[in-house]
Amino acid sequence: MLKNTLYVERLKLKRSKLWLLYIIGPLLGVLLAYTNFLKNYDLFMQPGDNEWIEAWTQAALFMGPFILPILVGIYAAFICREEHVGGGWKQLFTLPIKHSAVFLGKFLIVIGMVTVTMFLLFIFFVVIGYVKGIEGSFPTFMLLGFMVKGILACLPLIVLQLIISIRAKTFGVPLAVSIVFTLPAIIVASTPLGQIYPWTQPMLAMSPEDESPIQSYALFYTLLIGSFIVLMWYGLRSLSKWDIS
């Protein structure tokens, strides 16, 4: 049942032009990161620092709390858009398919979209870094680790945006929510609230330890997993009890 849901959702993506967002989002984040890093090179670099890692801190800064959360909002809104047109939800739930399978299918598709985004972020970061003349040993596994952590940190936000996108009848509502709550993210990140604020969690997870305000990674990931479980439970429960008549 879930397999069929994923198949249908993938068909929707084939007819879309979301590949533009896959490219534009990460490319913008990397360009902003290198521009800021090279402009303030003497400020960021200290003796013994690795240029790649210091440049990555800027990629995490621009991508984590700004571009990535907005992209998640767009992805979640898009994946629910067709169901809001012409009674799509009613038609969908007349089929022999569980509500939970619909929610999980959309959730997994958005994870895939975020994964593609992060993969392209890595590619652009490497290619543009070499073009810009970034020197030093390339920390491959460290950066890949930041990528994986960034994807995991997006899980609560993905579920939250899906809940909003399913309930909202227009594409603009979840996008507006994403933008409004993204704006204070960089400020919230430096406070204790940042560890449970879904719009800052990706940045905190993607940042090197010496550049992150996280004091306890055990607590951070406990809160991350806990908020994900609670939101997932609520999302599955609310959709199963949703009266669309």
Buried (B, 14 or more C-beta within 10 A) or exposed (E): BBEEBBEBBEEBBEEEEBEEBBBEBBBBBBBBBBEBBBEEEEEBBEEEEBBBBBBBBBBBBBBBBBBBBBBBBBBBBBBBBBBBEEEBBEEBBEEEBBBBBBBBBBBBBBBBBBBBBBBBBBEBBBEBBEEBEBEEEBBEEBBEEBBEBBBBBBBBBBBBBBBBBBBBEEBEBBBBBBEEBBEEBBEBBEEEEBBBBBBBBBBBBBBBEEBBBBEEBEEBBEBBEEBBEEBBEEBBEBBEEEEEE
